[in-house]
Every structure is written in C-alpha cells, then in structure tokens.
Amino acid sequence: MITTSRLNGKPLVINAELIRTVEENPDTTITLVNGDRIIVKESMKEVVSKVIDYGRHLRRMMPPG
C-alpha cells in the first residue's frame, strides 16, 4: 500500500499492486486494473518512487531462498 493525497489534501492509501498506469496531464492520474481513475497531488515521479519502495519492502520481508 502507498500513501498519496487527493487534490484537496486528504490522505489516500492505494494498493500499489492494483496500479495499471500513472500519467501526468497536468494532474497525476492513477488508473487501476479495474479501470477506476484516481487523481492525486503527488507527481508521477513521486508515485513511481513510492511503488518501487513498496516492492523493495515486500522483497525484504521474504525469507532467503
């Protein structure tokens, strides 16, 4: 899960595994696999960075194999 903000500043948590695309035009729009679209305050670069950090966090939790 990643934490973002709606345009009005209210915090929003999004399941990073459900993100299909992230676009900036000029607001950042996140499209989920079910087709829902969410507009957030963060830049596209910030959202991508949060998703990468989330993935890294998950991999650290996996037992060595």
Secondary structure by P-SEA (a helix, b strand, c coil): cbbbbccccbbbbccccccccccccccbbbbcccbbbbbbcccaaaaaaaaaaaaaaaaaacccc
